[in-house]
Amino acid sequence: MDLLDSLAFRAAAGGAETTLAELVELRGIPPNRLLSGIGEVVDYFSSLGLELVPEPGTGELSTPRVLRRPTSAEERRTRAQVALEAGESQGVEFKESLYADMRRLRKTGVLAENADLPGESLKTIAAFMNGKGGELLIGVSDKHGISDGIERDFQAKSWDADKWQLQWEMLVDNRFLTPGGVRRFLEYDMLSISGKPIFHVSVRATPRPTFVKRRKDTSFEFFVRRGPSSVSLSLTEFAEHYGVSNSVG
């Protein structure tokens, strides 16, 4: 098994980080054949049922990417259904909305957005990435089940589903401290379950620490999963989590 096949094997087993520069080196592509050579490698991976994220046409040779086996829409829907039935756990989290303050709506009848809520979804993604991965369902309440939370987001922001997802992608692109971005570790769909829109995010674990801002004007934090919760670690806890010694000499 050559190095390129070894990379493909790891990718099929659970995803593998790489760069175009690494692929060029593994394949021995000469400088005068970069574009066609990279295209041949991508076609080879495609023949094995693998995809490179982000696509070769974006970023630089050094941009971090993930080679992975994509899951079908039906597989992702089944995964969301299983997570919904299983309930919240270390690998499953429910969020009722992205922006709409559903608690306030129930208490007062007033629909308003809460600027802190997007950060709650983002910290869950970060915690899953720093652990073993997981499933995030937005539009589901841990107490009330499938909710109209996303529809309330549409109402509060005057958005449709496409605008909602675009804003979600912008949050993901702008709030994480991860070279190359985090979308390569995510698969996501807007589903319809029981007649309600549910946004499903399937998160893969990352090989290195991932940090996120809960709000754009706050500092980056490191989150991990503890049971069904996402917990921010202090610097000392972070060092302990990764087994970093503070001894000198």
C-alpha positions in Angstrom: 0.0 0.0 0.0 1.5 3.3 -1.1 1.2 6.5 0.9 -1.7 7.8 -1.2 -3.7 4.6 -0.6 -2.8 4.7 3.1 -4.3 8.2 3.2 -7.4 7.0 1.4 -7.8 4.1 3.8 -7.7 6.4 6.8 -10.2 8.7 5.2 -12.6 5.9 4.5 -12.3 4.7 8.1 -13.2 8.1 9.7 -11.8 11.0 7.7 -8.2 12.3 7.4 -6.7 15.8 7.4 -4.5 16.7 4.5 -3.5 19.6 2.2 -3.1 19.9 -1.6 0.6 20.4 -0.9 0.7 17.0 0.8 -1.1 15.3 -2.1 1.3 16.9 -4.5 4.2 15.4 -2.5 2.6 12.0 -2.1 1.8 11.8 -5.8 5.1 13.3 -6.9 3.4 15.8 -9.1 5.8 18.1 -11.0 5.3 21.9 -10.8 4.3 22.1 -14.5 1.4 19.6 -13.9 -0.1 20.9 -10.7 -3.6 21.5 -11.8 -4.0 18.4 -13.9 -2.1 16.3 -11.4 -4.3 17.4 -8.5 -7.4 16.8 -10.6 -6.2 13.2 -11.2 -5.7 12.7 -7.5 -9.2 14.0 -6.7 -10.7 11.8 -9.5 -8.9 8.8 -7.9 -10.4 9.6 -4.5 -13.8 10.1 -6.1 -13.6 6.6 -7.6 -13.1 5.3 -4.1 -16.2 7.2 -2.9 -14.2 9.9 -1.1 -14.5 13.7 -1.2 -12.1 16.5 -0.4 -13.4 19.3 1.7 -13.1 22.2 0.9 -12.8 21.6 -2.8 -9.4 22.0 -4.6 -10.7 25.2 -6.3 -10.8 27.1 -3.0 -8.0 28.2 -0.7 -4.2 27.6 -1.2 -2.0 24.6 -1.5 -1.4 24.8 2.3 -5.1 25.2 3.2 -6.1 22.4 5.7 -8.7 20.0 4.2 -10.4 16.8 5.1 -10.6 13.7 2.9 -13.7 11.8 4.0 -16.5 9.4 2.9 -19.6 11.6 2.4 -22.8 10.3 3.9 -26.0 10.3 1.7 -29.0 12.5 2.5 -30.9 9.4 3.6 -28.1 8.4 5.9 -28.0 11.8 7.5 -31.8 11.8 7.9 -31.6 8.4 9.6 -28.9 9.7 11.9 -31.0 12.7 12.9 -34.0 10.5 13.6 -31.9 8.2 15.8 -30.5 11.2 17.7 -34.0 12.6 18.1 -35.3 9.4 19.6 -32.3 8.8 21.8 -32.4 12.2 23.4 -29.6 14.4 24.7 -26.4 12.7 25.7 -22.6 13.2 25.4 -23.0 12.9 21.7 -26.4 14.5 21.1 -27.5 18.1 21.8 -30.8 19.8 21.1 -31.2 23.6 20.6 -34.7 25.0 20.2 -33.8 27.9 18.0 -30.8 29.8 16.6 -32.0 33.3 17.5 -35.6 33.3 18.8 -36.0 33.5 22.6 -38.5 30.7 23.0 -38.5 30.9 26.8 -39.5 34.6 26.7 -42.1 33.8 24.0 -43.7 31.2 26.3 -43.7 33.5 29.3 -44.7 36.8 27.8 -46.1 36.1 24.3 -43.4 38.4 22.9 -41.2 37.2 20.1 -37.7 38.6 20.3 -34.2 37.5 19.4 -31.5 36.7 22.0 -28.0 37.6 20.8 -26.5 35.0 23.2 -28.3 32.0 21.6 -26.2 31.5 18.5 -23.2 31.0 20.7 -25.0 28.2 22.5 -25.1 26.2 19.2 -21.5 27.1 18.3 -20.1 26.0 21.7 -21.8 22.6 21.2 -20.1 22.2 17.8 -16.8 23.1 19.3 -17.2 20.7 22.2 -18.1 17.9 19.8 -15.1 18.7 17.6 -12.8 18.6 20.7 -14.3 15.2 21.7 -15.6 12.3 19.7 -18.0 14.2 17.4 -21.7 14.3 17.8 -25.1 15.3 16.4 -26.7 18.8 16.9 -30.4 19.3 16.2 -31.7 22.9 16.1 -35.4 23.2 16.3 -35.8 20.6 19.1 -36.3 21.3 22.8 -35.1 18.9 25.5 -38.4 19.5 27.3 -40.9 20.1 24.6 -39.6 17.9 21.7 -39.9 19.1 18.1 -40.5 22.8 18.2 -41.4 25.7 15.9 -38.1 27.4 17.0 -36.7 27.7 13.5 -40.0 29.0 12.2 -39.8 31.6 14.9 -36.3 32.5 13.8 -37.7 33.1 10.3 -40.4 35.3 11.8 -38.1 37.3 14.1 -35.5 37.9 11.4 -37.8 38.0 8.3 -35.8 35.2 6.8 -36.6 32.1 4.7 -34.7 28.8 5.0 -32.0 29.8 2.6 -31.2 33.0 4.4 -31.3 31.2 7.7 -28.7 28.7 6.6 -26.5 31.4 5.0 -26.4 33.2 8.3 -25.6 30.0 10.1 -22.7 29.3 7.7 -21.4 32.9 8.3 -21.5 32.3 12.1 -19.5 29.1 11.6 -17.0 30.7 9.3 -16.4 33.7 11.5 -16.5 32.5 15.1 -14.0 29.6 15.2 -10.2 29.8 15.6 -9.4 26.9 13.3 -7.0 27.1 10.3 -8.9 26.4 7.2 -12.3 26.8 8.9 -14.5 24.2 10.5 -17.0 23.4 7.7 -14.8 20.5 6.5 -15.7 18.7 9.8 -19.4 19.3 9.4 -22.3 17.9 7.4 -25.6 19.7 7.7 -29.1 19.7 6.3 -32.4 21.5 6.9 -34.9 18.6 7.4 -38.7 18.5 7.8 -39.7 16.3 10.6 -43.4 16.2 11.8 -44.0 19.1 9.5 -41.4 21.3 11.3 -38.0 22.5 10.0 -35.1 20.9 11.9 -31.5 21.8 11.2 -29.2 18.8 11.7 -25.5 19.2 12.1 -23.3 16.1 12.1 -19.9 17.0 13.7 -16.6 15.1 13.3 -13.9 15.2 15.9 -10.8 17.2 15.1 -7.2 16.2 15.6 -6.2 19.5 17.2 -7.9 21.9 19.7 -10.8 24.0 18.4 -11.7 27.4 20.0 -14.8 29.4 19.5 -16.3 32.8 20.4 -19.8 32.6 21.8 -20.3 36.3 20.8 -18.2 38.2 18.2 -17.0 40.7 20.9 -15.8 38.0 23.4 -12.7 36.0 23.7 -12.1 32.5 22.3 -13.0 29.6 24.6 -12.2 25.9 24.6 -15.2 23.6 25.2 -15.5 19.9 25.9 -18.5 17.6 26.5 -19.3 16.5 30.1 -22.4 14.3 29.9 -25.1 16.2 28.0 -23.4 19.6 28.5 -20.7 21.7 26.9 -18.2 23.1 29.4 -15.7 25.9 28.9 -12.2 25.0 30.3 -9.9 27.3 32.1 -6.3 27.5 30.9 -5.2 25.1 33.7 -8.0 22.7 32.9 -7.1 22.9 29.2 -3.5 22.0 30.0 -4.7 19.1 32.1 -7.1 17.9 29.4 -4.2 17.6 26.9 -1.7 16.3 29.5 0.6 19.4 29.3 3.1 19.5 32.1 3.9 22.8 33.8 7.2 21.6 35.1 10.3 23.5 34.1 13.7 21.9 33.2 
